[in-house]
Amino acid sequence: MKFIDEYRHPALLKSQLAELRRGVTRRWVIMDVCGGQTHSLLRHGLEEALEDVLELVHGPGCPVCVTPAEAIDDAVKLAKRPDVILASFGDMLRVPGRNGSLLLARAAGADVRTVYSPVDAVQLAAKEPTRQVVFFGVGFETTAPATALAVLQARQLGVKNFSVLVHHVRVEPAMRAVMQLPDNRVQGFLAAGHVCTVTGFAHYGAFVEEFQVPVVVTGFEPLDLLTGLTECVRLLETRQPQLRNQYARSVRPEGNPHAQRLIDEVYTIATVPWRGLGAIPDGGLVMRSEWRDFDARNRFELPAPVSSSDGDCRSADVMAGRIKPPECPLFGNACTPDTPVGAPMVSSEGACAAYFRYARSPISTESASGPLAPALRGEG
Ligand code: SF4
């Protein structure tokens, strides 16, 4: 299979769906860790198609959602300085901190720019030598190599007015934190395929061994998700807590060594706070001391953020798999994409945004509009 359509072909989806359903004898609780997978499950009607046989819960795999409110407050504080240009990916702009968002700061006159890559921010700094350009570097192991590369490039080019406000996080420690919750119900995981393209997946071996749950590295297309779920169910049904890679077209066991070297050169592993979830041991990356000139926290003397609660937002319960977004009392009334109370309603990878967009009311097999719809209707 080479082309994307083949991963959405109704006949293949129907066949895979039937295989999955044949193999289930009880309603297992499976967590997809990545927000991109959550959106795909909802958008293509898979969650609804499997509702009666599997409980799919959606984990802490949205980087925007897990960035603490304090980190956003720090970004807003920097953006308000007249000598600073705050550069960020667009997704972060609407996420509320405790004192508003970067978008509100921009409306009030702060110089907040959207960039598509951290390297764009280095170029911006080179063009604006009298200003300080701070890139707001958030995200998982997928985006950390790019911010590391930007730092290396800034040093190489002698761009001294560039720095990064870092909040990079690591996926596996967050899965570990979920498993260690006293009320954890998760019995199997779909691991985020794109993160594994960087990190590889061998490190999940110890996780599987320790927690005795299956982990299946899975992609994002409907057929990827169905094959990943089918394998996870098979491992659960046969009592085999093992590690599998169902995304071999993108993920190698060793990952991407070049990207890993970039991360290792600039960052070191640390305990960092996750929004709503608190401090997660080894849950993030901070800049090594030899790169502290490019660390905005050092340059602007900002203390490290501490764990923050999320007010009335139930995002921690959503990301731990305790509830689904519609079970939050604010979902769809006080909290909507236009009036977000919490980050998961803002982010393009947030679980609450996915439910609001694709599953506000039950989707019948007749009304399902994703590519699985023909299969659900018995067509194709
Ligand atoms: Fe938070 Fe809104 Fe989601 Fe509730 S619906 S958990 S308030 S983002």
Boltz pocket constraint, residues with backbone or C-beta under 6 A from the ligand:
constraints:
  - pocket:
      binder: B
      contacts: [[A, 312], [A, 313], [A, 314], [A, 315], [A, 318], [A, 325], [A, 328], [A, 329], [A, 330], [A, 331], [A, 332], [A, 335], [A, 336], [A, 340], [A, 341], [A, 342], [A, 343], [A, 344], [A, 345], [A, 346], [A, 352]]
      max_distance: 6.0
